[in-house]
Amino acid sequence: MTAHEARHRVADFWDEVLAEWRPGTSHLVRPLDRWHAGYSGKGAGAVDLDHYPDPYIGDLRGLRSEPRLVFLGLNPGIGYDDLQGNDGVWTRRIRESGYSRCFERSPAEDPVTWRSMHGKESTYWRNIVRFERRWLGDEAAGVSDLLNLELYPWHSNRIVGAMSPPLDLIKEYVWDPVEETAVDEVFAFGRVWLDVCRSLGLDEVGTWGPDTEPVPGSNMNHWRVSLFRLDSGQFVVASSQQGSAAPPGPGRTVLLKQLVDEIRQR
């Protein structure tokens, strides 16, 4: 396998999908039809096909730089007509430059457009960047150092109901490119990722939280952490907090780093 083969293959795939994307179901051809069927939320959790699928944020190809921190989310959240709709600002940019080469299509990458719409920065992305800086110990780290891939690439206002996309697609379009990055840890935020890691048969080297030992030093009864080892030698750090798929805050980041360091030394 050549360097970054899976990363380029996945980038090529999504470049083609997004180049032809229009609102509706026309893009749901194999294998996206199976992936799309892996979640069927109702009401506020309904899948949004009026805004383009957003499978990853960051430089998947490594054109500008290599990612220093990789994290996995559940889905891209709420879509907005003015950004990701058929004539949205970010949609037009993607059509001009290609999805994998467009680096101004998220709240953190394009804060000016985001603030003009919302009057403030994105809380989610602010917390992600703060977590990144704490973990790397580098206050200069930013969104250009991040790579984010989603379990389910379509937008929804909320997640309501089970999310169980086909494991073979998660392996091909998420894990394979992740294993080609040069990071030591891959962070997976949200309870569903714990189940996915186990279903994929990843080597689980430890778990902490409800029904077992708490994370050392933590008094949070509902914080669940599991560590998995990939064939690449990387650790997947799956973290779940009750009702939230956000990254750990400052105190928990310290505890998480201590935990990972301890496991590595065993």
FIZA-520873 format. One line per 4 residues: their letters; for each residue z, x, y of N, C-alpha, C. Coordinates in nm, 4 decimals. Each point is the difference from the previous one (the first is absolute). Layout:
// FIZA-520873
A = Z X Y Z X Y Z X Y; ... .
This chain:
// FIZA-520873
MTAH = 0.0000 0.0848 -0.1197 0.0000 -0.0848 0.1197 0.0000 0.0882 0.1245; -0.0887 -0.0296 0.0928 -0.0055 0.0761 0.1235 0.1126 -0.0425 0.0926; 0.0276 0.0834 0.1006 0.1079 -0.0295 0.0938 -0.0247 -0.1321 0.0708; 0.1014 -0.0831 0.0000 -0.0035 -0.1280 0.0718 -0.1065 -0.0958 -0.0537 .
EARH = -0.0389 0.0162 -0.1247 -0.1046 -0.0869 -0.0555 0.0390 -0.1470 0.0068; 0.1217 -0.0319 -0.0428 0.0441 -0.1402 0.0026 0.0139 -0.0497 0.1431; 0.0478 0.0843 0.0885 0.0163 -0.0416 0.1399 -0.1347 -0.0339 0.0626; -0.1004 0.0818 -0.0249 -0.1331 -0.0285 0.0548 -0.0625 -0.1223 -0.0671 .
RVAD = 0.0224 -0.0140 -0.1300 -0.0556 -0.1162 -0.0704 0.0577 -0.1292 0.0552; 0.1307 -0.0040 0.0193 0.0641 -0.1203 0.0535 -0.0427 -0.0232 0.1447; -0.0101 0.1062 0.0782 -0.0461 -0.0142 0.1387 -0.1425 -0.0537 0.0044; -0.0868 0.0501 -0.0873 -0.1381 -0.0494 -0.0058 -0.0028 -0.1486 -0.0344 .
FWDE = 0.0825 -0.0385 -0.0960 0.0042 -0.1404 -0.0420 0.0359 -0.0905 0.1167; 0.1075 0.0327 0.0698 0.0443 -0.0864 0.1097 -0.0929 0.0091 0.1205; -0.0644 0.1136 0.0205 -0.1004 0.0079 0.1066 -0.1105 -0.1025 -0.0236; -0.0432 -0.0097 -0.1236 -0.1070 -0.0947 -0.0338 0.0470 -0.1442 0.0159 .
VLAE = 0.1206 -0.0288 -0.0468 0.0532 -0.1364 0.0112 0.0120 -0.0410 0.1460; 0.0573 0.0859 0.0815 0.0256 -0.0362 0.1398 -0.1274 -0.0013 0.0836; -0.0995 0.0769 -0.0391 -0.1269 -0.0019 0.0738 -0.0688 -0.1352 -0.0118; 0.0187 -0.0657 -0.1141 -0.0664 -0.1283 -0.0249 0.0928 -0.1192 0.0205 .
WRPG = 0.1261 0.0256 0.0326 0.0975 -0.1093 0.0050 -0.0319 -0.1021 0.1086; 0.0164 -0.1273 -0.0397 -0.0004 -0.1116 0.0934 0.1113 -0.0949 -0.0435; 0.0561 -0.0787 0.0908 0.1080 -0.0915 -0.0379 -0.0407 -0.0887 -0.1174; 0.0969 -0.0268 -0.0870 -0.0262 -0.0857 -0.1150 0.0060 0.0774 -0.1300 .
TSHL = -0.0650 -0.0535 -0.1011 0.0126 0.0521 -0.1361 -0.1175 0.0854 -0.0453; -0.0977 0.0236 0.0859 -0.1223 0.0672 -0.0446 0.0259 0.1416 -0.0511; 0.1080 0.0643 0.0464 0.0278 0.1373 -0.0440 0.0772 0.0053 -0.1314; 0.0369 -0.1148 -0.0543 0.0845 -0.0017 -0.1199 -0.0833 0.0113 -0.1271 .
VRPL = -0.0746 0.1082 -0.0101 -0.0763 0.0292 -0.1207 0.0791 0.1014 -0.0820; -0.0396 0.0189 -0.1244 0.0734 0.0916 -0.0869 0.0106 0.1380 0.0637; 0.1197 0.0609 -0.0060 0.1239 -0.0466 -0.0614 0.0937 -0.0717 0.0973; -0.0461 -0.0242 0.1228 0.0900 -0.0590 0.0994 0.0405 -0.1420 -0.0349 .
DRWH = -0.0826 -0.0695 -0.0781 0.0377 -0.1361 -0.0393 0.1265 0.0018 -0.0846; 0.0124 0.0990 -0.0891 0.1209 0.0100 -0.0821 0.1202 0.0421 0.0838; -0.0220 0.0917 0.0904 0.1098 0.0464 0.0860 0.0498 -0.1151 0.0869; -0.0932 -0.0722 0.0584 0.0352 -0.1140 0.0855 0.0810 -0.1035 -0.0770 .
AGYS = -0.0324 -0.0215 -0.1268 0.0685 -0.1004 -0.0818 0.1420 0.0411 -0.0371; 0.0399 0.1232 0.0316 0.1335 0.0480 -0.0349 0.1105 -0.0524 0.0886; -0.0359 -0.0820 0.0987 0.1012 -0.0633 0.0857 -0.0577 -0.1308 0.0509; 0.0796 -0.1054 -0.0038 -0.0490 -0.1323 0.0432 0.1086 -0.0719 0.0785 .
GKGA = 0.0475 0.0635 0.1068 0.1046 -0.0596 0.0815 -0.0441 -0.1293 0.0650; 0.0945 -0.0863 0.0257 -0.0271 -0.1298 0.0616 0.0626 -0.0053 0.1390; -0.0454 -0.0944 0.0802 0.0578 -0.0200 0.1326 -0.0120 0.1247 0.0848; 0.1131 0.0448 0.0553 -0.0005 0.1195 0.0844 -0.0363 0.1253 -0.0787 .
GAVD = 0.0077 -0.0086 -0.1320 -0.0346 0.1146 -0.0831 -0.1423 -0.0002 -0.0498; -0.0817 -0.0941 0.0473 -0.1379 -0.0108 -0.0473 -0.0802 0.1252 0.0348; -0.0899 0.0380 -0.0904 -0.0863 0.1151 0.0235 -0.0971 -0.0305 0.1139; -0.0153 0.0946 0.0882 -0.0821 -0.0147 0.1205 -0.1351 0.0677 -0.0229 .
LDHY = -0.1052 -0.0793 -0.0077 -0.1346 0.0543 -0.0177 -0.0815 -0.0049 0.1285; 0.0656 -0.0345 0.1106 -0.0677 -0.0017 0.1299 0.0044 0.1362 0.0686; 0.0806 0.0912 -0.0547 0.0129 0.1343 0.0558 -0.0263 0.1013 -0.1107; -0.0603 0.1107 0.0358 -0.0458 0.0941 -0.1029 0.1162 0.0545 -0.0833 .
PDPY = -0.0254 0.0281 -0.1276 0.1026 0.0657 -0.0821 0.0284 0.1387 0.0562; 0.1240 0.0420 -0.0112 0.0457 0.1251 0.0628 0.0753 0.0827 -0.1042; -0.0713 0.0657 -0.0908 0.0640 0.0640 -0.1149 0.0787 0.1263 0.0307; -0.0351 0.0685 0.1082 0.0746 0.1225 0.0312 -0.0126 0.0330 0.1482 .
IGDL = 0.0976 0.0760 0.0475 0.0013 0.0538 0.1358 0.0177 0.1505 -0.0122; -0.0806 0.0748 0.0726 0.0116 0.1453 -0.0030 -0.1290 0.0657 -0.0444; 0.0049 0.1309 -0.0103 -0.1186 0.0800 -0.0300 -0.0090 0.0239 -0.1502; -0.0508 -0.0977 -0.0726 -0.0065 0.0098 -0.1455 -0.0881 0.1169 -0.0439 .
RGLR = -0.1061 0.0257 0.0726 -0.0914 0.1084 -0.0379 0.0540 0.1390 0.0373; 0.0967 0.0056 0.0895 0.0469 0.1289 0.0481 -0.0969 0.0645 0.0970; -0.0659 -0.0796 0.0810 -0.0989 0.0518 0.0944 0.0655 0.0704 0.1175; 0.1066 -0.0575 0.0529 0.0709 0.0592 0.1143 0.1113 0.0920 -0.0462 .
SEPR = 0.0766 -0.0480 -0.0962 0.1152 0.0749 -0.0496 0.0463 -0.0637 -0.1298; 0.0822 0.0733 -0.0721 0.0571 -0.0518 -0.1237 0.1279 -0.0780 0.0304; 0.0228 -0.1113 -0.0713 0.1230 -0.0761 0.0240 0.1236 0.0805 -0.0367; 0.1012 -0.0148 0.0834 0.1287 0.0650 -0.0254 0.1001 -0.0968 -0.0611 .
LVFL = -0.0241 -0.1283 0.0139 0.0865 -0.1012 -0.0606 -0.0867 -0.1174 -0.0436; 0.0171 -0.0426 -0.1237 -0.0758 -0.1114 -0.0573 0.0969 -0.1124 -0.0325; -0.0336 -0.1206 0.0434 0.0839 -0.1143 -0.0352 -0.0860 -0.1185 -0.0401; 0.0555 -0.0802 -0.0891 -0.0683 -0.1165 -0.0551 0.0676 -0.1258 0.0508 .
GLNP = -0.0789 -0.0913 0.0531 0.0510 -0.1280 0.0469 -0.0431 -0.1125 -0.0921; 0.0383 -0.1209 0.0344 -0.0346 -0.1160 -0.0823 -0.1336 -0.0608 0.0406; -0.0148 -0.0311 0.1278 -0.1291 -0.0459 0.0516 -0.0025 0.0246 0.1505; -0.1149 -0.0152 0.0651 -0.0082 0.0381 0.1421 0.0588 -0.0996 0.0980 .
GIGY = 0.0609 -0.1069 -0.0484 0.0695 -0.0914 0.0906 -0.0926 -0.0940 0.0743; 0.0401 -0.0385 0.1195 -0.0724 -0.1003 0.0783 -0.1298 0.0583 0.0549; -0.1077 -0.0784 -0.0102 -0.1267 0.0378 0.0604 -0.0199 -0.0728 0.1320; -0.0743 0.0616 0.0912 -0.0227 -0.0571 0.1329 -0.1494 -0.0034 0.0303 .
DDLQ = -0.0468 -0.1140 0.0504 -0.1422 -0.0158 0.0302 -0.0513 0.1091 0.0927; 0.0764 0.0321 0.1044 -0.0461 0.0962 0.1004 -0.0036 0.1436 -0.0523; 0.0630 0.0225 -0.1142 0.0031 0.1338 -0.0578 -0.0831 0.0090 -0.1271; 0.0327 -0.0869 -0.0983 -0.0609 0.0110 -0.1325 -0.0912 -0.1166 -0.0360 .
GNDG = -0.0253 -0.0887 0.0955 -0.0929 -0.1094 -0.0241 -0.1440 0.0477 0.0029; -0.0930 -0.0916 -0.0165 -0.1413 0.0374 -0.0111 -0.0504 0.0768 0.1220; 0.0547 -0.0297 0.1178 -0.0412 0.0699 0.1221 0.1174 0.0741 0.0634; 0.0980 0.0372 -0.0824 0.1186 0.0681 0.0507 -0.0292 0.1425 0.0456 .
VWTR = 0.0877 0.0521 0.0835 -0.0156 0.1365 0.0520 -0.0075 0.1010 -0.1136; 0.0932 -0.0091 -0.0933 0.0018 0.0972 -0.1093 -0.1148 -0.0243 -0.0965; -0.0389 -0.1254 -0.0196 -0.1138 -0.0309 -0.0866 -0.1259 0.0667 0.0529; -0.0230 -0.0088 0.1292 -0.1195 0.0611 0.0590 0.0034 0.1519 -0.0148 .
RIRE = 0.1169 0.0583 0.0161 0.0105 0.1452 -0.0169 -0.0346 0.0415 -0.1429; 0.0497 -0.0766 -0.0955 -0.0269 0.0304 -0.1407 -0.1493 -0.0082 -0.0283; -0.0665 -0.1008 0.0541 -0.1441 -0.0137 -0.0228 -0.0792 0.1132 0.0643; 0.0534 0.0557 0.1056 -0.0689 0.1096 0.0686 0.0168 0.1331 -0.0722 .
SGYS = 0.1221 0.0277 -0.0471 0.0275 0.1333 -0.0535 0.0259 0.0029 -0.1499; 0.0247 -0.1149 -0.0625 0.0383 -0.0035 -0.1401 0.1513 -0.0057 -0.0138; 0.0477 -0.0729 -0.0992 0.1437 -0.0222 -0.0154 0.0769 0.1314 -0.0137; -0.0476 0.0900 -0.0857 0.0758 0.1230 -0.0279 -0.0024 0.0980 0.1163 .
RCFE = -0.0927 -0.0190 0.0927 -0.0121 0.0909 0.1146 0.0482 -0.0634 0.1301; 0.0538 -0.1184 -0.0095 0.0537 -0.0694 0.1168 0.1514 0.0200 0.0021; 0.0497 0.0742 0.0970 0.1421 0.0341 0.0050 0.0732 -0.0702 0.1131; -0.0576 -0.1080 0.0492 0.0667 -0.0814 0.1026 -0.0116 -0.1464 -0.0402 .
RSPA = 0.0682 -0.0352 -0.1091 -0.0066 -0.1363 -0.0519 0.1353 -0.0471 -0.0540; 0.1062 0.0490 0.0599 0.1342 -0.0457 -0.0359 0.0872 0.0050 0.1248; 0.1139 -0.0693 -0.0002 0.0872 -0.0004 0.1183 0.0458 0.1386 0.0430; 0.0223 0.0886 -0.0965 0.0465 0.1344 0.0350 -0.1140 0.0893 0.0468 .
EDPV = -0.1206 -0.0213 -0.0551 -0.1149 0.0814 0.0388 -0.0600 -0.0458 0.1331; 0.0151 -0.1268 0.0303 -0.0559 -0.0564 0.1236 0.1075 -0.0811 0.0722; 0.1043 0.0673 0.0480 0.1112 -0.0723 0.0629 -0.0387 -0.0704 0.1295; -0.1009 0.0499 0.0697 -0.0391 -0.0619 0.1267 -0.0520 -0.1414 -0.0233 .
TWRS = -0.0923 -0.0148 -0.0944 -0.0531 -0.1333 -0.0302 0.1092 -0.0900 -0.0552; 0.0841 0.0550 -0.0876 0.1076 -0.0803 -0.0584 0.0951 -0.0515 0.1076; 0.0423 0.0874 0.0898 0.0932 -0.0412 0.1057 -0.0648 -0.0996 0.0956; -0.1287 0.0125 0.0248 -0.0670 -0.0941 0.0897 0.0013 -0.1406 -0.0570 .
MHGK = 0.0073 -0.0104 -0.1326 0.0049 -0.1304 -0.0656 0.1418 -0.0512 -0.0179; 0.0924 0.0904 -0.0331 0.1346 -0.0405 -0.0417 0.1089 0.0348 0.1004; -0.0319 0.0813 0.0981 0.0980 0.0349 0.1019 0.1025 0.1020 -0.0434; -0.0109 0.0514 -0.1207 0.0944 0.0997 -0.0509 -0.0627 0.0703 -0.1195 .
ESTY = 0.0628 0.1085 -0.0420 -0.0507 0.0723 -0.1152 0.0343 -0.0738 -0.1291; -0.0664 0.0353 -0.1072 0.0272 -0.0587 -0.1309 0.1323 0.0529 -0.0546; 0.0937 -0.0903 -0.0263 0.1299 0.0410 -0.0547 -0.0164 0.0684 -0.1346; -0.0860 -0.0556 -0.0847 -0.0203 0.0568 -0.1335 -0.0487 0.1447 0.0095 .
WRNI = -0.1033 0.0223 0.0793 -0.0558 0.1349 0.0082 0.0927 0.0951 0.0747; 0.0738 -0.0497 0.0961 0.0995 0.0841 0.0659 0.1013 0.0505 -0.1019; 0.0451 -0.0895 -0.0886 0.0977 0.0391 -0.1010 -0.0598 0.0958 -0.1023; -0.1271 -0.0206 -0.0343 -0.0669 0.0909 -0.0930 -0.0060 0.1412 0.0578 .
VRFE = -0.0431 0.0121 0.1239 -0.0120 0.1323 0.0622 0.1376 0.0651 0.0145; 0.1004 -0.0786 0.0348 0.1356 0.0559 0.0094 0.0472 0.0505 -0.1357; -0.0274 -0.0762 -0.1062 0.0359 0.0444 -0.1348 -0.0736 0.1295 -0.0344; -0.1283 0.0039 0.0305 -0.0798 0.1206 -0.0257 0.0618 0.1224 0.0671 .
RRWL = 0.0367 -0.0139 0.1261 0.0558 0.1137 0.0740 0.1339 0.0445 -0.0580; 0.0814 -0.0971 -0.0396 0.1290 0.0350 -0.0608 -0.0218 0.0708 -0.1325; -0.0909 -0.0523 -0.0813 -0.0199 0.0581 -0.1326 -0.0583 0.1414 0.0095; -0.0968 0.0167 0.0882 -0.0641 0.1305 0.0144 0.0812 0.0960 0.0859 .
GDEA = 0.0985 -0.0538 0.0732 0.0758 0.0837 0.0914 -0.0852 0.0541 0.1125; -0.0928 -0.0835 0.0479 -0.0963 0.0443 0.1012 -0.0237 -0.1126 0.0995; 0.0548 0.0137 0.1185 -0.0155 -0.1031 0.1021 -0.1422 -0.0078 0.0544; -0.0819 0.0996 -0.0293 -0.1391 -0.0021 0.0457 -0.0917 -0.0730 -0.0974 .
AGVS = 0.0491 -0.0344 -0.1190 -0.0829 -0.0710 -0.0978 -0.0361 -0.1380 0.0538; -0.1183 -0.0463 -0.0362 -0.0454 -0.1291 0.0505 -0.0902 -0.0712 -0.0978; -0.0661 -0.1035 0.0472 -0.0804 -0.0834 -0.0881 -0.1151 0.0781 -0.0623; -0.0503 0.1029 0.0672 -0.1102 0.0781 -0.0561 0.0431 0.0805 -0.1221 .
DLLN = 0.1297 0.0108 -0.0236 0.0525 0.0712 -0.1171 0.0300 -0.0942 -0.1163; -0.0244 -0.1291 0.0194 0.0347 -0.1012 -0.0998 -0.1223 -0.0480 -0.0773; 0.0234 -0.0360 -0.1249 -0.0982 -0.0746 -0.0787 0.0728 -0.1173 -0.0632; -0.0492 -0.1196 0.0258 0.0614 -0.1239 -0.0488 -0.1015 -0.0757 -0.0840 .
LELY = 0.0364 -0.0329 -0.1228 -0.0846 -0.0834 -0.0856 0.0769 -0.1259 -0.0364; -0.0738 -0.1097 -0.0176 0.0621 -0.1294 -0.0253 -0.0189 -0.0439 -0.1452; 0.1013 -0.0695 -0.0519 -0.0087 -0.0590 -0.1331 -0.1042 -0.1115 -0.0032; -0.0043 -0.0784 0.1056 -0.0916 -0.1133 0.0099 -0.0666 0.0099 0.1368 .
PWHS = -0.1304 0.0217 0.0076 -0.0616 0.0386 0.1276 -0.0325 -0.1122 0.0970; 0.0268 -0.1256 -0.0360 -0.0311 -0.1100 0.0906 0.1215 -0.0399 0.0833; -0.0288 -0.0493 0.1179 0.1046 -0.0438 0.0920 0.0628 -0.1321 -0.0450; 0.1222 -0.0221 0.0452 0.0666 -0.1303 -0.0084 0.1128 0.0018 0.1020 .
NRIV = 0.0381 -0.1161 0.0478 0.1089 -0.0055 0.0980 0.1330 0.0406 -0.0614; 0.0169 -0.0338 -0.1252 0.1195 0.0360 -0.0758 -0.0422 0.0239 -0.1437; 0.0936 0.0473 -0.0807 -0.0215 0.0072 -0.1446 0.0901 -0.1037 -0.0636; -0.0616 -0.0984 -0.0618 0.0727 -0.1101 -0.0626 -0.0513 -0.0134 -0.1427 .
GAMS = 0.0843 0.0316 -0.0974 -0.0423 -0.0091 -0.1386 -0.0261 0.1370 -0.0602; -0.0335 -0.0021 -0.1284 -0.0183 0.1238 -0.0759 -0.1275 0.0719 0.0414; 0.0087 0.1316 0.0033 -0.1150 0.0850 0.0290 -0.0188 0.0919 -0.1198; -0.1088 -0.0192 -0.0735 -0.0208 0.0772 -0.1227 -0.1468 0.0362 -0.0160 .
PPLD = -0.0508 0.0890 0.0833 -0.1400 0.0415 -0.0106 -0.0249 0.0771 -0.1290; -0.1233 0.0029 -0.0479 -0.0316 0.0684 -0.1255 0.0392 0.1476 0.0042; 0.0701 0.0435 -0.1020 0.0519 0.1362 -0.0009 -0.1111 0.1042 -0.0051; -0.1112 -0.0325 -0.0666 -0.1083 0.0981 -0.0063 -0.0589 0.0268 0.1382 .
LIKE = -0.0020 -0.1027 0.0854 -0.0515 0.0186 0.1352 0.0990 0.0774 0.0867; 0.1288 -0.0258 -0.0194 0.1011 0.0761 0.0739 -0.0062 0.1473 -0.0404; -0.0188 0.0247 -0.1287 -0.0147 0.1385 -0.0471 -0.1212 0.0664 0.0652; -0.1130 -0.0686 0.0008 -0.1246 0.0600 0.0478 -0.0050 0.0157 0.1514 .
YVWD = 0.0489 -0.1024 0.0720 -0.0188 -0.0022 0.1449 0.1241 0.0408 0.0800; 0.1122 0.0159 -0.0683 0.1219 0.0435 0.0693 0.0530 0.1305 -0.0604; 0.0377 -0.0031 -0.1287 0.0653 0.1176 -0.0573 -0.0915 0.1202 -0.0081; -0.1255 -0.0201 -0.0428 -0.0896 0.1150 -0.0151 -0.0168 0.0772 0.1312 .
PVEE = -0.0299 -0.0666 0.1126 -0.0078 0.0767 0.1254 0.1338 0.0570 0.0451; 0.1086 -0.0720 -0.0249 0.1325 0.0498 0.0391 0.0305 0.1326 -0.0693; -0.0359 0.0095 -0.1278 0.0310 0.1210 -0.0759 -0.0817 0.1201 0.0456; -0.1015 -0.0226 0.0823 -0.0784 0.1111 0.0536 0.0525 0.0498 0.1352 .
TAVD = 0.1055 -0.0612 0.0494 0.0600 0.0474 0.1247 0.1010 0.1099 -0.0307; 0.0309 0.0797 0.1008 0.0873 0.1161 -0.0194 0.1439 -0.0276 0.0404; 0.0421 -0.1254 -0.0092 0.1382 -0.0339 0.0338 0.0871 0.0091 -0.1248; 0.1284 0.0238 0.0187 0.0932 0.0076 -0.1122 0.0514 -0.1375 -0.0404 .
EVFA = 0.0143 -0.0895 0.0987 0.0501 -0.1346 -0.0269 -0.0989 -0.1035 0.0524; -0.0088 -0.1096 -0.0719 -0.0772 -0.1168 0.0432 0.0993 -0.1145 0.0119; 0.0058 -0.0632 0.1151 0.0982 -0.1052 0.0243 -0.0638 -0.1368 -0.0217; 0.0688 -0.0833 -0.0754 -0.0476 -0.1353 -0.0288 0.1054 -0.0980 0.0493 .
FGRV = -0.0352 -0.0791 0.1008 0.0954 -0.0899 0.0637 -0.0248 -0.1438 -0.0437; 0.1043 -0.0636 -0.0553 -0.0103 -0.1380 -0.0465 0.0293 -0.0103 -0.1484; 0.0742 -0.1031 -0.0391 0.0453 -0.0155 -0.1391 -0.1161 -0.0030 -0.0989; -0.1117 -0.0582 0.0396 -0.1124 -0.0131 -0.0928 -0.0443 0.1362 -0.0527 .
WLDV = 0.0107 0.1023 0.0832 -0.0448 0.1314 -0.0442 0.0836 0.0537 -0.1157; 0.1280 -0.0346 -0.0067 0.0807 0.0429 -0.1138 -0.0569 -0.0569 -0.1288; -0.0371 -0.1277 0.0052 -0.0569 -0.0647 -0.1183 -0.1354 0.0601 -0.0360; -0.0812 0.0299 0.1010 -0.1316 0.0582 -0.0248 0.0138 0.1376 -0.0649 .
CRSL = 0.0891 0.0817 0.0518 0.0202 0.1338 -0.0566 0.0421 -0.0080 -0.1463; 0.0872 -0.0926 -0.0298 0.0445 -0.0156 -0.1385 -0.1120 -0.0532 -0.0882; -0.0766 -0.0947 0.0517 -0.1103 -0.0564 -0.0779 -0.1072 0.1045 -0.0286; -0.0169 0.0952 0.0905 -0.0963 0.1079 -0.0207 0.0519 0.1063 -0.0964 .
GLDE = 0.1258 -0.0134 -0.0396 0.0577 0.0952 -0.0935 0.0329 0.1347 0.0612; 0.0240 0.0030 0.1311 0.0367 0.1262 0.0634 0.1360 0.0475 -0.0504; 0.0186 0.1283 0.0004 0.1241 0.0611 -0.0484 0.1124 -0.0266 0.0996; 0.0905 -0.0928 -0.0351 0.1106 -0.0352 0.0887 0.1161 0.0959 -0.0245 .
VGTW = 0.0325 0.0769 0.1014 0.1023 0.1030 -0.0169 0.1359 -0.0435 0.0519; 0.0057 -0.1148 0.0657 0.1285 -0.0500 0.0473 -0.0154 -0.1275 0.0789; 0.1032 -0.0849 -0.0060 -0.0004 -0.1228 0.0788 0.1415 -0.0286 0.0475; 0.0109 -0.0520 0.1207 0.1289 -0.0276 0.0620 -0.0086 -0.1334 0.0727 .
GPDT = 0.1145 -0.0693 0.0067 0.0014 -0.1264 0.0732 0.0664 -0.1105 -0.0786; -0.0366 -0.1265 0.0270 0.0603 -0.1129 -0.0702 -0.0115 0.0160 -0.1515; 0.1046 -0.0358 -0.0691 0.0066 0.0043 -0.1464 0.0105 0.1418 -0.0556; 0.0140 0.0987 0.0870 0.0181 0.1370 -0.0470 0.0811 0.0759 0.1049 .
EPVP = -0.0002 0.1319 -0.0053 0.0751 0.0781 0.0981 -0.0650 -0.0106 0.1379; 0.0800 -0.0131 0.1061 -0.0589 -0.0017 0.1344 -0.0551 0.1374 0.0372; -0.0869 0.0015 0.0980 -0.0471 0.1280 0.0533 0.1222 0.0791 0.0464; 0.0171 0.1239 -0.0459 0.1191 0.0775 0.0379 0.0208 0.0038 0.1510 .
GSNM = 0.1216 -0.0379 0.0414 0.0347 0.0000 0.1414 -0.0299 -0.1293 0.0722; -0.0664 -0.0941 -0.0688 -0.0389 -0.1252 0.0651 0.0950 -0.1129 -0.0380; 0.0268 -0.0885 0.0964 0.0777 -0.1203 -0.0287 -0.0870 -0.1250 0.0103; -0.1313 0.0193 -0.0030 -0.0941 -0.1125 0.0044 -0.0237 -0.0513 -0.1410 .
NHWR = 0.0523 -0.1166 -0.0294 -0.0112 -0.0537 -0.1350 -0.1423 -0.0381 -0.0380; -0.0841 -0.0274 0.0998 -0.1334 -0.0512 -0.0301 -0.1101 0.1037 0.0199; 0.0372 0.1243 0.0196 -0.1015 0.1052 0.0130 -0.0326 0.0532 -0.1391; -0.1242 -0.0125 -0.0382 -0.0442 0.0412 -0.1331 -0.0967 0.1180 0.0141 .
VSLF = 0.0258 0.1064 -0.0734 -0.0854 0.1183 0.0029 -0.0299 0.0429 -0.1430; -0.1263 0.0267 -0.0268 -0.0396 0.0576 -0.1283 -0.0917 0.1184 0.0258; 0.0160 0.1039 -0.0797 -0.0847 0.1183 0.0092 -0.0851 0.0112 -0.1256; -0.1292 0.0242 0.0205 -0.0949 0.0149 -0.1094 -0.0743 0.1322 0.0175 .
RLDS = -0.0328 0.0626 -0.1121 -0.0755 0.1253 0.0053 -0.1443 -0.0267 -0.0433; -0.0944 0.0393 0.0853 -0.1415 -0.0119 -0.0319 -0.0457 0.1210 -0.0807; -0.1147 -0.0126 -0.0668 -0.0552 0.1122 -0.0755 -0.0278 0.1194 0.0909; -0.0236 -0.0271 0.1270 -0.0266 0.1056 0.0976 0.1246 0.0811 0.0336 .
GQFV = 0.1177 -0.0485 -0.0433 0.1259 0.0641 0.0353 0.0651 -0.0603 0.1226; -0.0719 -0.0864 0.0692 0.0568 -0.0681 0.1162 0.1032 -0.1031 -0.0443; 0.0939 -0.0291 0.0882 0.0941 -0.1087 -0.0220 -0.0444 -0.1222 0.0793; 0.0076 -0.1152 -0.0633 -0.0121 -0.1264 0.0710 0.1413 -0.0466 0.0304 .
VASS = 0.0290 -0.0201 0.1266 0.1306 -0.0468 0.0440 -0.0161 -0.1462 0.0387; 0.0406 -0.0892 -0.0895 -0.0139 -0.1438 0.0234 0.1301 -0.0532 0.0584; -0.0095 -0.0566 0.1189 0.1182 -0.0469 0.0724 -0.0168 -0.1460 0.0364; 0.1021 -0.0788 -0.0300 -0.0044 -0.1433 0.0287 0.1321 -0.0434 0.0611 .
QQGS = -0.0089 -0.0677 0.1143 0.1167 -0.0566 0.0665 -0.0176 -0.1507 0.0045; 0.1046 -0.0734 -0.0179 -0.0083 -0.1447 -0.0132 -0.0788 -0.0615 0.1154; -0.1072 -0.0722 -0.0359 -0.0793 -0.0713 0.0988 -0.0824 0.0877 0.0913; -0.0191 0.1268 -0.0370 -0.0706 0.0908 0.0898 -0.0793 0.1029 -0.0791 .
AAPP = -0.1207 0.0301 0.0492 -0.0805 0.1088 -0.0553 -0.0112 0.1129 0.1015; 0.1014 0.0118 0.0860 0.0019 0.1032 0.1035 0.0572 0.1299 -0.0563; -0.0251 0.1124 0.0666 0.0584 0.1265 -0.0445 0.1496 0.0043 0.0283; 0.0730 0.0861 -0.0693 0.1435 0.0138 0.0262 0.0269 0.0489 0.1420 .
GPGR = 0.1139 -0.0431 0.0546 0.0419 0.0449 0.1320 0.0566 0.1407 -0.0042; 0.0534 0.0485 0.1125 0.0449 0.1397 0.0094 0.1030 0.0405 -0.1048; 0.1083 -0.0785 -0.0140 0.1041 0.0368 -0.0946 -0.0486 -0.0009 -0.1430; -0.0779 -0.1007 -0.0351 -0.0510 -0.0095 -0.1364 -0.1042 0.1079 -0.0297 .
TVLL = -0.0733 0.0424 0.1027 -0.0964 0.1081 -0.0211 0.0713 0.1281 -0.0409; 0.1128 0.0285 0.0629 0.0792 0.1180 -0.0363 0.0435 -0.0087 -0.1456; 0.0513 -0.1169 -0.0402 0.0452 -0.0182 -0.1380 -0.1161 0.0100 -0.0981; -0.1138 -0.0551 0.0388 -0.1173 0.0035 -0.0873 -0.0493 0.1432 -0.0186 .
KQLV = -0.0002 0.0750 0.1059 -0.0444 0.1395 -0.0089 0.0947 0.0812 -0.0879; 0.1293 -0.0239 0.0132 0.0969 0.0690 -0.0849 -0.0221 -0.0353 -0.1465; -0.0296 -0.1267 -0.0253 -0.0220 -0.0463 -0.1365 -0.1237 0.0657 -0.0607; -0.1094 0.0021 0.0744 -0.1235 0.0605 -0.0500 0.0197 0.1494 -0.0243 .
DEIR = 0.0667 0.0680 0.0919 0.0252 0.1435 -0.0173 0.0826 0.0263 -0.1254; 0.0988 -0.0862 -0.0238 0.0849 0.0170 -0.1189 -0.0809 -0.0176 -0.1279; -0.0856 -0.1011 -0.0034 -0.0817 -0.0247 -0.1190 -0.0949 0.1168 -0.0245; -0.0558 0.0550 0.1052 -0.0927 0.1127 -0.0156 0.0686 0.1232 -0.0592 .
QR = 0.1274 0.0149 0.0253 0.0727 0.1182 -0.0461 0.0472 -0.0116 -0.1445; -0.0149 -0.1179 -0.0575 0.0477 -0.0174 -0.1376 -0.0912 0.0724 -0.0987 .
